[in-house]
Amino acid sequence: MDPYKELANGIVLRAVKDYKAALRRERKGNKNAKKEIKELESFFRSAWFKVLSDLDGEELITTLRAAKPQKKKKTDGKGVKSRDSKGIHGAGKSS
């Protein structure tokens, strides 16, 4: 893939992740999240967003707002999803 397209995709993906996180914080009553949401919605509606992506910004906002909130997955600090207490090694063992 073209490196510039990869960069553009990365910018849009980061904005989507930030928007989802801000929506979660807003749902928990964080008043500061509203400012970030407005800024990101402004980005999704901007000419710059249209340069970076073929997505419809309004449709993206609507879709993200309508999505069922998901809990953030825990990681081990290295970006690897944590396993439950049994993990791989506990699977299939009998006590």
N, C-alpha and C positions, 0 to 999 in steps of 0.2 A: 504494500500500500504506500501511497505517496506520503512522505513524512509530514508535509503540511496538512494533509487531510487527517493524519493521525493526531497531530497537535490540535486541530480544530475539534475533532471528536473528543479528545481529552478535556478540552475547555468546557464543552457542552456537558459531558458526563460529570465533571466536577460540580458544575452549576446545578445539575439535577440532584446530585447527592446532597449538596448544601441545602437545596430547597426542601428536600424530604426531611432533613434533620431539623430545619427551621420550623417546618410544619409540626413535627413531633414536639418540639419545645413549646410551640404556641398552644398545642392541645393540652400541654401540661400546665398552662397558665403563665408561661414566660412572656412578659410584655415586651422585652427587647427583641424577641423573634419577629415581631411584626415589621420592624424596620428592615431586617434582612430579607423577609419575604417580599416586601415592596421593591427592594433593590433588585432581587432576582427576577421578579415578574417584569420589571422594567427592562432587564437584560433580555428576557425571552421575547419581548415585544419589539426589540430594537432592530435597526438595520444591520448592526454588527452581528447579531444572532443569525440573521438571514444570510449573511456572508459565510458564516461558519457551518450552517446546517440547512438542510432542505426541509426540516420539520416545521410544522405550523406552531408558532409559539403559544398562541391562545389555546390550541388543542392540547398541547403539552401541559400547560397549566391546569386545564380542566381535568385531564387524565390523572395527573399527579395528585390533585386535590381529592378526586373521587376514589383513589386507591385506598384499600384498607391499610391502616397503619401497621407496620411490621416492627417488631422489636429488633434493635441493632444486634447483630451476631457478635458474640464475644470472640476475641482473638487472643492469642498468646503473646501479643506485643510485637510479633514478627509478621502479622498479616495472615497467620494460619488460624483457621477456625478451631476453637477448643472443642474437645470431645467430652461426652458425659463421663461420669466417674468410672465407668467400666472401660471405656475406650476400646481400642482394637484388641488389646491383650485380654480383656475380661470376657470377650464374646465367646460363647460356646463352652466355657469352663464350668464345671459343676463344683459346688462347695461341699 
